[in-house]
Amino acid sequence: MNVQIRTQRFEADKKLIEHVNEKVEKLKTYHDRIVDIEVFLKVDNVVHHIKDKIAEIKVHVPKHTFFVKHESKHFEESFDLALKSLIDQIKSFKEKQIETH
């Protein structure tokens, strides 16, 4: 499983990178055929407002790609909410596969 973490408009600190890596490792328990994971962390470029922190997660498995995006005032919160949504997508996808077989 290849994990790539990319940042846009800021430099991520070690604590944030460790948080993301630790949480991403847990995805293996939900799908055993994950090829790669891309995490994008961005600062929304809104003028005269508190800038939102955006987390996007893209997970590639054979014949399917999952994608989620979430934003809040903190990167950890954005990432955790996106991850929860992603886990729900994976569970739903696997249930549908079981139903069709």
C-alpha positions as MATLAB code, in Angstrom:
seq = 'MNVQIRTQRFEADKKLIEHVNEKVEKLKTYHDRIVDIEVFLKVDNVVHHIKDKIAEIKVHVPKHTFFVKHESKHFEESFDLALKSLIDQIKSFKEKQIETH';
ca = [
       0.000    0.000    0.000;
       1.562    3.248   -1.169;
       0.642    6.390    0.814;
       1.281    9.892   -0.535;
       0.616   13.010    1.504;
       0.608   16.302   -0.390;
       0.151   19.791    0.939;
      -0.914   22.927   -0.863;
      -0.289   26.530    0.280;
       1.404   25.465    3.554;
       4.090   23.204    5.017;
       2.758   20.346    7.186;
       4.419   19.783   10.538;
       5.640   16.405   11.750;
       2.714   15.982   14.155;
       0.139   16.368   11.350;
       1.997   13.933    9.059;
       2.179   11.363   11.872;
      -1.540   11.813   12.602;
      -2.430   11.192    8.951;
      -0.126    8.163    8.615;
      -1.410    6.594   11.820;
      -5.051    6.923   10.775;
      -4.441    5.813    7.175;
      -2.899    2.548    8.393;
      -6.275    1.621    9.889;
      -7.831    1.539    6.407;
      -6.243   -1.890    5.885;
      -8.795   -3.320    8.296;
     -11.657   -2.178    6.049;
     -10.267   -3.240    2.665;
      -7.383   -5.642    2.143;
      -6.684   -4.797   -1.508;
      -5.833   -1.094   -1.280;
      -3.292   -0.222   -3.960;
      -2.526    3.347   -2.954;
      -3.806    6.276   -0.940;
      -3.424    9.948   -1.774;
      -4.052   12.559    0.909;
      -4.280   16.210   -0.082;
      -4.190   18.854    2.646;
      -5.014   22.370    1.467;
      -5.625   25.803    2.894;
      -8.674   27.399    1.287;
      -7.734   30.750   -0.178;
     -10.669   32.849    1.060;
      -9.943   36.555    1.317;
     -10.869   38.357    4.594;
     -12.111   35.177    6.301;
     -10.620   32.572    8.579;
      -9.120   30.131    6.136;
     -10.696   26.683    6.057;
      -8.512   23.590    6.130;
      -9.415   21.058    3.449;
      -8.610   17.362    3.524;
      -9.133   15.176    0.464;
      -8.512   11.443    0.466;
      -8.360    9.277   -2.645;
      -8.094    5.495   -2.235;
      -7.414    3.209   -5.184;
      -8.476   -0.448   -5.090;
      -8.691   -2.786   -8.076;
     -11.428   -1.529  -10.434;
     -12.581    1.276   -8.105;
     -11.503    4.620   -6.634;
     -12.957    6.158   -3.491;
     -12.806    9.928   -2.972;
     -13.848   12.145   -0.086;
     -13.371   15.811    0.734;
     -14.029   17.610    3.989;
     -13.255   21.040    5.344;
     -13.233   22.630    8.786;
     -11.129   25.072   10.800;
      -8.456   22.439   11.691;
      -6.583   19.914    9.534;
      -6.936   17.073   12.035;
     -10.697   17.560   12.215;
     -11.035   17.813    8.414;
      -8.945   14.690    7.916;
     -10.758   12.674   10.612;
     -14.188   13.573    9.207;
     -13.046   12.730    5.673;
     -11.625    9.422    6.892;
     -14.891    8.527    8.641;
     -16.796    9.268    5.444;
     -14.313    7.195    3.447;
     -14.689    4.219    5.800;
     -18.470    4.446    5.377;
     -18.011    4.422    1.571;
     -15.759    1.360    1.727;
     -18.175   -0.523    3.990;
     -21.097    0.302    1.714;
     -19.119   -0.733   -1.376;
     -18.164   -4.079    0.182;
     -21.767   -4.755    1.258;
     -22.950   -4.169   -2.306;
     -20.288   -6.535   -3.610;
     -21.416   -9.241   -1.202;
     -25.060   -8.766   -2.228;
     -24.269   -9.161   -5.925;
     -22.277  -12.381   -5.449;
];
